[in-house]
Amino acid sequence: MTYSYRSAILSHVGMVRSNNQDSGYTGERLFFVADGMGGHAGGDVASALTAQYVAKIDGKVFNSADAAAFALSERVVDANRVLSNAVHERPELAGLGTTFSGFFTIADKIGIAHIGDSRIYRFRNGELKQITSDHTFVQRLIDSGQITEEEAKMHPRRSVLMRVLGDVETEPEVDVLVEQTYPGDVWLLCSDGLCGYVSERAIRAELQDLKKIDLTTEKLVQRALNNGAPDNVTVALVEVAEAVASPAEESKTTDTKSLPTHRFVGSAANEQSTSSLQPSQKLSKLKFGRKRATPVAESEFQPRVDEYLAQLIAETRKRNRRRRLYWATSLLLVALLLCGAGTLAYKWTQTRYYVGTADGNVVIYQGVKQNIIGIELSHVAEDTGIPLTDLDPFEQRQVHRSLPAKSLKEARDIVLRLGGDLNG
């Protein structure tokens, strides 16, 4: 059985950025996306140079998917040298970089090369599966069980990449995979402008309803924009079907320049990005609505995990010290306020009196008949020496309940009304 691959690709600048730093390509057997980083000065250049360079191997014939995957990864590593040379020639491009996620199709298999946080998904029999693994700091935290995927979406370091192509000191490490594919499979390649703002559930729903591959591509991009995606959005869909052509025709070597099916999108589609190494100033011509959105954090590259972790630990300790100092100061202020309020409240209670009973006698208390956490707010001021039994039953009940007074004189008057004489 021979296979054919139908594809569609689309790229949009997003809701905030003024230039498209994404690039994408769909060809005869090669399909990929690249998400540039390094800001306005270099992200679009990095993705465009990489896309134009890697796309030149489309149409080459390989004996196996393993050989195709290896050749693609080697080409990607070579593209890294192209970026390094660009930085050497144009120092203002220092810090540029790009992700890369793509594959070669060889009969019923695909050979994948991947670096960064762009993604490749496979949709099969109603199930959507992420095939590549993000080379991000938060993904390492997820893999080690330190945070959940939900926590990763809001993590302050979610934009930190651990592997990219570009202005880096070491040779990039590219993931190489080979996957089996079948008629009916749909492969999705995307920058994080899609997967960062559209849930996998929503993506699966669009692919489940797939009728025309180009229309579904537009719908996925539109979903990202409707969700206010501030980042560039690039989406490529590759649908697998049984081929009509003969195996001889399928394996025919084709010159890349004459391919009728190859297409660049994003920065790579703008010749200015690669010929003069100037960032693209043009906005996407796609007729999608624009609305105000939250600015997107620029991706940051941190190649040495141990050093980065040490930096994070130092920052965390410093932040914890500040937090402990803040809480200690806050608690001290609260304690002082409570002490002050408590002192004032206690002083006020000592301006009040009530007539009650103690040891069978009628007594005058100073304070109020309450206690706070076991602390009595009253004490005996005067013992009248009048036995409680000398009072009639009604007066006894009143004294048991206590008779409040605003002053010592008023309390003594109450005792006199009860019919007793004060001692002393």
Buried (B, 14 or more C-beta within 10 A) or exposed (E): EBBBBBBBBBBBBBBBBEBBBBBBBBBBBBBBBBBBBBBBBBBBBBBBBBBBBBBEBBBBEBEEBBBBBBBBBBBBBEBBEBBBEBBEEBEEBEBBBBBBBBBBBBBBBBBBBBBBBBBBBBBBEEEBEEBBBBBBBBBBBBEEEEBEEEEBEEBEBBBBBBBBBBBBEEEBEBBBBBBEBEEEBBBBBBBBBBBBBBEEEBBBEBBEEBEEBEEBBBBBBBBBBBBBBBBBBBBBBBBBEEBEEEEEEBEEEBEBEEBEEBBBBBBBBBEBBBEEBBBBEEBBEBEBEEEEBEEBEBBBBBBEEEEBEEEBEEEEEEEEEEEEEEEEEEEEEEEEEEEEEEEEEBEEBBEBBBBBBEEEBBBBBBBBBEEEEEEEBBEBBBBBEBEBEEBEEEBBEBBEEBBBBEEBEBBBEBBEEBEBEBEE
